[in-house]
């Protein structure tokens, strides 16, 4: 048998090796290409990926593997991140995972810091106690205010010495996972400062209020008296005329606020005679602090009250939230008999 020439055998061997390398590279490239274009294993809405501060790229990929969102080797992820030039620029935070998301899209979000935003709504008319309870029940916030007194909270928002009631503007505030409840309170306090200052500068100069804080107090009463936009200026007008005449405001929401936990759902004759600083049946003028967080419309109404002669109002009691306004006590008593006692 004729023996193969040595040079020919070596070339054949190298060819086979080269073919194997090319084949392997082709298989690897096909796998990488499929990885880049195939969606991650996200099967339902509402899933998130939380990346703590200081998490390395390798750890992020490990998190994806641990949650079975990907089966691709680490090498594919690193190659993609290097091609996108984001290996060292992935931001911490909470990210939304949506069905159909591909690896490049996820890395894009991480590199751009497209963190998931949540909303906290501070409702018009809430008391500070209710604000604190709502913040404490919000799971995605860090609760830095837990255990702090009201005075400590006010000091931390930059309002040392102020009572907290009324000072936080009802709005919807966006936040991200890792923000604190104090972050939200600071923003709400700053927002109220800006709104109140602007409204005070634009106020009706005939309003008998001597400071923005007095406007905040009156606005909080208007806020608690009605939720109907068209009635706020009229109710503010009643209170402004009473202040000018030196009449007691005689508003039930201040009675309720002054009673605190002793209020049980109905105002009694005894409640009306209970002497608290907020009893506007016994004490003339404004109460010492706001009784709730007034929204922008209530602040505007307090500083731009409707003209007129009405000194009284009573709820219609028909579920509409509307009131009947009267100029005289005799008219008011008739309205009370008709709408409250149903003796029309």
PyMOL commands that set and color helices and strands:
alter all, ss='L'
color gray80, all
select helices_A, chain A and resi 6-37+57-66+74-84+103-112+128-136+150-156+181-201+212-225+229-245+252-262+269-273+296-303+329-340
alter helices_A, ss='H'
color red, helices_A
select strands_A, chain A and resi 47-51+93-97+117-121+172-176+312-315+323-326
alter strands_A, ss='S'
color yellow, strands_A
deselect
rebuild
show_as cartoon
